[in-house]
Amino acid sequence: MRNMLVRLFALWAPVAAGLGYACAPLLQHSGDLIVPLLTLVMLCMGLNLRPRDFIALRECRSALLLGVVLQFSVMPVMALLIASLLQLDNELTLGLLLVGCVAGGTSSNVMTYIAGGNLALSVSMTACSTLLGAVLTPLLLQTLVGTTVEVPVTDMLLSLFRIILVPVATGVTLVWMFPRAVNAVQQYLAPASVLAILSIIAIVVGMNAILFETAGLLVLLATLAHNVSGLMLGYGAARLLRYDETVCRTVAIEVGMQNSGLATALAVKFFTPASAMPGAVFSIWLNITGSIFAGLCKRLDQGGDARSSPMLSDSHSVDKGY
């Protein structure tokens, strides 16, 4: 049951959205639950990390730098471009930009594993972008939309410190101090994270049920375009710089799959429920498109020589993605 919950996330995410829409009256005032739920996700991430995951792999240092740079440049710029092309209103534009300015999502690790990418690079990139995002996310928002939207930079920095750095650091510390106890609960971490993210999706959809009736299709198109453009541009940039296939796949997934749960929580906490819509919908798309991308990569491998990364045999389990 636990494995099914994690592996079929792409199915459960739309179900959660549907339940949120159907139960909208019950969820209208549940926004205060989003930050605690996300904090739980970040704690689970910390419990899945090891100190070595924060250290750039010697042979992949330049690839890690490339991925992090693309993460905080390609995705914010594409968010603004797509919002302009689709003429999204200010709230939805801000929500899409929030998705573009946050770090990579931890579900990228499991997609990288399935796609035959470099898992150790993926984990390192997620860890580094998560820590950097605590500072870069509010600064990017201030730079890109600070003239039209009041961005509470200081409050966001403090909030991100509590939501990201504290739970992640707590998780890593617990792993270091009590490895046996953490190993005993390891199998429950990914399912707990999935349930938390599904709850966030349901709450946001429920809070915006009326808006979904008028702008739902537009948000679906915008978030899909944003997600796919990240995958394509990440892969293309790595290929242009002549990295091998495993690194190209890893960079593509890391750039295209954002921590949309964090974007949703920030939107609800600092802006409006409507600005949280893109983050909630992105949570659905990233698992669908990520699964499709990983499946295509495996088909390519089956058609030729398998491109398994030597890093795939490390201690990180496929079930750590969420």
C-alpha positions in Angstrom: 0.0 0.0 0.0 2.8 2.4 0.9 4.7 1.7 -2.4 1.4 2.1 -4.4 0.8 5.5 -2.8 4.2 6.8 -3.8 4.5 5.1 -7.2 1.1 6.2 -8.4 1.4 9.8 -7.3 0.6 10.9 -10.8 -2.8 9.3 -10.4 -3.5 10.4 -6.9 -2.7 14.1 -7.6 -5.6 14.6 -10.0 -7.8 12.6 -7.6 -6.8 14.9 -4.7 -7.6 17.9 -6.9 -11.1 16.5 -7.7 -11.8 15.8 -4.1 -10.7 19.3 -3.2 -13.1 20.7 -5.7 -16.0 18.5 -4.6 -15.4 19.3 -0.9 -14.7 23.0 -1.4 -17.1 24.2 1.3 -15.2 22.1 3.9 -11.8 23.4 2.8 -12.4 27.1 2.4 -10.7 27.9 5.7 -8.0 25.3 5.7 -5.2 27.5 4.4 -3.4 27.5 7.8 -2.7 23.8 7.4 -0.5 24.3 4.3 2.7 25.5 6.0 2.7 22.8 8.7 2.1 20.2 6.0 5.0 21.5 3.9 7.2 21.6 7.0 6.5 17.9 7.4 7.6 17.3 3.7 10.9 19.2 4.3 11.6 17.3 7.5 11.1 14.0 5.6 13.5 15.4 2.9 16.1 16.1 5.6 15.7 12.5 7.0 16.4 11.2 3.5 19.6 13.2 3.1 23.1 12.6 4.3 25.8 15.2 4.9 27.6 14.0 1.7 24.6 15.0 -0.4 25.5 18.6 0.2 28.9 18.2 -1.3 29.2 18.5 -5.1 30.5 15.3 -6.6 34.0 15.9 -7.8 33.4 14.5 -11.3 30.1 16.4 -11.6 30.9 19.7 -10.1 30.3 21.7 -13.3 27.1 19.8 -14.0 25.8 20.6 -10.6 26.6 24.3 -11.1 24.9 24.3 -14.4 21.7 22.7 -13.0 21.5 25.2 -10.1 22.1 28.2 -12.4 19.4 27.0 -14.9 17.0 26.3 -12.0 17.0 30.0 -10.9 17.2 31.6 -14.3 15.3 29.5 -16.9 12.3 28.8 -14.8 11.6 32.4 -13.5 12.1 33.8 -17.0 9.9 31.2 -18.6 7.2 31.8 -16.0 7.1 35.5 -16.9 7.1 34.8 -20.7 4.3 32.2 -20.5 2.2 34.5 -18.2 2.6 37.3 -20.7 1.8 35.1 -23.7 -1.4 33.7 -22.0 -2.3 37.1 -20.5 -2.6 35.8 -17.0 -3.9 38.2 -14.4 -1.6 39.6 -11.7 -2.4 36.9 -9.1 -1.9 34.0 -11.5 1.3 35.5 -12.9 2.6 35.9 -9.4 1.7 32.3 -8.6 3.5 31.0 -11.7 6.5 33.1 -11.0 6.6 31.7 -7.5 6.8 28.2 -9.0 9.6 29.4 -11.2 11.6 31.0 -8.3 11.6 28.1 -5.8 14.1 25.2 -5.7 13.8 21.8 -7.4 11.3 19.3 -6.0 12.4 16.2 -4.2 10.3 14.0 -6.6 13.0 14.7 -9.2 15.2 12.1 -7.4 12.9 9.2 -8.1 12.3 10.4 -11.7 16.0 10.6 -12.2 16.4 7.0 -10.9 13.7 5.7 -13.3 15.1 7.7 -16.3 18.6 6.2 -15.8 20.1 9.5 -14.8 22.8 10.3 -12.2 21.0 9.8 -8.9 23.8 11.2 -6.7 24.0 14.3 -8.9 20.2 14.7 -8.6 20.2 14.4 -4.8 23.2 16.9 -4.5 21.4 19.3 -6.9 18.2 19.2 -5.0 19.9 19.7 -1.7 22.0 22.7 -2.9 19.1 24.4 -4.7 16.9 23.9 -1.6 19.3 25.7 0.6 20.1 28.4 -1.9 16.3 28.9 -2.5 15.8 30.1 1.0 17.6 33.3 0.0 17.2 33.4 -3.8 13.4 32.9 -4.0 12.4 36.2 -2.2 15.3 38.1 -3.9 14.2 36.9 -7.4 10.6 37.9 -6.7 11.7 41.3 -5.5 13.8 41.8 -8.6 11.3 40.5 -11.2 8.0 41.9 -9.8 8.9 44.1 -6.9 7.8 47.3 -8.8 4.3 46.0 -9.3 3.7 43.7 -6.3 4.7 44.3 -2.7 7.1 41.5 -1.9 7.8 41.1 1.8 11.4 40.0 1.3 12.4 40.0 5.0 9.3 38.1 6.2 9.8 35.6 3.3 13.4 35.0 4.2 12.5 34.4 7.9 9.6 32.1 6.9 11.8 30.1 4.4 14.3 29.7 7.2 11.7 28.1 9.3 10.0 26.1 6.6 13.2 24.9 4.8 16.4 25.2 6.8 15.1 24.3 10.2 13.3 21.1 9.3 15.9 20.0 6.7 18.7 20.6 9.2 16.8 18.8 11.9 16.3 15.8 9.6 20.0 15.6 8.7 21.0 16.0 12.4 18.6 13.2 13.4 20.1 10.9 10.7 23.6 11.7 12.0 22.7 11.2 15.7 20.2 8.4 15.5 20.8 6.4 12.2 19.1 3.2 13.4 16.0 5.0 14.5 15.7 6.9 11.2 16.3 3.7 9.2 13.4 2.1 11.2 11.0 4.7 9.9 12.5 5.3 6.5 9.8 3.3 4.7 7.1 5.7 6.0 8.8 9.0 5.0 7.9 9.0 1.3 4.2 8.0 1.9 3.9 10.7 4.6 5.3 13.3 2.2 2.9 12.2 -0.5 -0.1 12.4 1.8 1.0 15.9 2.9 1.4 17.1 -0.7 -1.9 15.6 -1.8 -3.6 17.4 1.2 -2.0 20.7 0.0 -3.4 20.1 -3.5 -6.9 19.4 -2.2 -6.9 22.4 0.1 -5.7 24.9 -2.6 -8.2 23.6 -5.1 -11.0 23.7 -2.6 -10.1 27.3 -1.6 -10.1 28.3 -5.3 -13.1 26.2 -6.6 -14.9 29.2 -8.1 -11.8 30.5 -9.8 -11.1 27.1 -11.2 -14.4 27.3 -13.1 -13.3 30.4 -14.9 -9.5 30.2 -15.2 -8.8 26.5 -14.6 -8.0 25.7 -18.3 -5.7 28.7 -18.6 -3.8 27.6 -15.4 -3.5 24.0 -16.7 -2.0 25.3 -20.0 0.4 27.7 -18.3 1.7 25.3 -15.8 2.1 22.5 -18.4 4.0 24.8 -20.7 6.2 25.9 -17.8 7.0 22.4 -16.7 7.7 21.1 -20.2 9.9 24.1 -21.2 12.0 23.5 -18.1 12.5 19.8 -19.1 13.4 20.7 -22.7 15.7 23.7 -21.9 17.5 21.8 -19.2 18.2 18.9 -21.4 19.1 21.1 -24.4 21.5 23.2 -22.4 23.3 20.2 -21.0 23.4 18.5 -24.4 24.8 21.8 -25.9 27.6 21.7 -23.4 28.4 18.1 -24.4 27.5 16.4 -21.1 26.8 12.7 -21.3 23.3 11.3 -21.6 22.9 10.5 -17.9 23.8 14.1 -16.9 21.5 15.6 -19.6 18.6 13.6 -18.2 19.4 14.6 -14.6 19.7 18.3 -15.4 16.5 18.3 -17.4 14.5 16.7 -14.6 16.0 18.9 -11.9 15.3 22.1 -13.9 11.8 21.1 -14.9 10.5 19.7 -11.6 10.0 22.5 -9.1 9.1 22.4 -5.4 5.5 23.5 -6.2 4.4 22.6 -2.6 6.7 25.4 -1.3 5.4 27.8 -4.0 1.8 27.0 -2.9 2.6 27.6 0.8 4.3 30.9 0.1 1.5 32.1 -2.0 -1.1 31.4 0.6 1.0 32.8 3.4 2.2 36.0 1.8 -0.2 36.8 -1.1 -3.6 35.4 -2.0 -5.3 32.0 -2.3 -5.7 32.6 -6.1 -1.9 33.0 -6.5 -1.5 29.5 -5.0 -3.4 27.9 -7.9 -0.4 27.5 -10.3 1.6 25.7 -7.6 -1.2 23.3 -6.9 -1.7 22.5 -10.6 2.0 22.3 -11.2 2.2 19.6 -8.5 -0.1 17.5 -10.7 1.7 18.1 -14.0 5.2 17.5 -12.8 4.6 14.0 -11.8 2.7 13.2 -15.0 5.3 14.8 -17.4 8.2 13.5 -15.2 6.9 9.9 -15.5 6.4 10.3 -19.3 10.0 11.7 -19.7 11.5 8.9 -17.5 9.5 6.3 -19.5 10.8 7.7 -22.8 14.4 7.6 -21.5 14.0 4.0 -20.5 12.6 3.1 -24.0 15.6 4.7 -25.6 17.9 2.6 -23.4 16.0 -0.5 -24.2 16.5 0.3 -27.9 20.2 0.5 -27.5 22.9 0.1 -24.9 21.7 0.8 -21.4 23.1 4.0 -20.0 23.0 3.2 -16.4 24.9 5.7 -14.2 27.5 4.3 -11.8 25.9 6.5 -9.2 22.6 4.5 -9.3 23.9 1.9 -6.9 24.4 4.3 -4.0 22.4 4.1 -0.8 19.4 6.2 -1.9 16.2 4.2 -2.5 13.8 4.8 -5.3 11.2 5.4 -2.7 12.8 8.6 -1.4 11.1 10.7 -4.2 7.9 12.5 -3.2 
